[in-house]
Amino acid sequence: MSHSETDALVLNHRDASGVVTLTLNRPQAYNALSEGMLEALQTALDGVARDEQSRVVVIAAAGKAFCAGHDLKEMRAEPGLGYYERLFAQCGRMMMTIQRLPQPVIARVHGTATAAGCQLVAMCDLAVAASDSRFAVSGVNLGLFCSTPSVALSRNLSRKAAFEMLVTGDFITAEQALAKGLINRVVAPEALDAEVAALAGRIVGKPREALAMGKALFYRQLEAGIEAAYADATSTMACNMMEGSALEGVQAFIDKRKPNW
């Protein structure tokens, strides 16, 4: 696959305020995560991580669906343990890159998000969904338990809610996804872009350093015991307090003025 073809699988746009929108662009395949799509997403995310002008990332999708998960036709074309291990490792690496980005990442969900597509929503820091969108980890219906999506899902939902989705493969509605903790907002389809923009707008004005330190700490402490989590958070907060933006922010609060960031 040529570089230009790979690039076309993910459209990349940064607006004047620093909001980067990465749009999955395989609408005819419901944005299935082919090897090419995973590679294009990885390249785009790596670029955003290095871009200090990028403040917030939105992951969106073209066509009727957000993401149908792995490309099953591609997966069946080359059956072999080594191939599958490489494919799922490639996908896992891309998913972890989202969590490791210094910028907050918002999923803009419409249509369906299934299997690794549902995993993608779960791995984003925030998610806004259209009211007619639906979510499932449906691999079990094909005899393939959604093991890798289960890692993300079980860190968003309660255990029993996640396990029920994994063993039934059933769809849940946007409202159910909101109640279960998979997404942050549900809005009418025609209001989706405005809601995503409003949420991104609440974030872009915050200091980049504080967001980057805070996001990294947030996910580290989730995987730690409470004492280690507090030790890490204490150190992070002390370092954050020494950042110029925090010193200015606190002084501005004391002076009853807007911070000069």
Buried (B, 14 or more C-beta within 10 A) or exposed (E): EEEEEBBBBBBBEBBEEBBBBBBBBBEEBBBBBBBBBBBBBBBBBEEBBEBEEBBBBBBBBBBEBBBBBBBBEBBEEEEEEEEEEEBBEBBBEBBEBBBEBBBBBBBBBBBBBBBBBBBBBBBBBBBBBBBEBBBBBBBBBEEBBBEBBBBBBBBBBEEEBBBBBBEBBBBBBBEBBBBBBBBBBBBEEEBBBEBBBEBBEEBBEBBBBBBBBBBBBEEBBEEEEEEEBEEBBEEBEEEBEEBEBBEBBEEBEEEEEEBEE
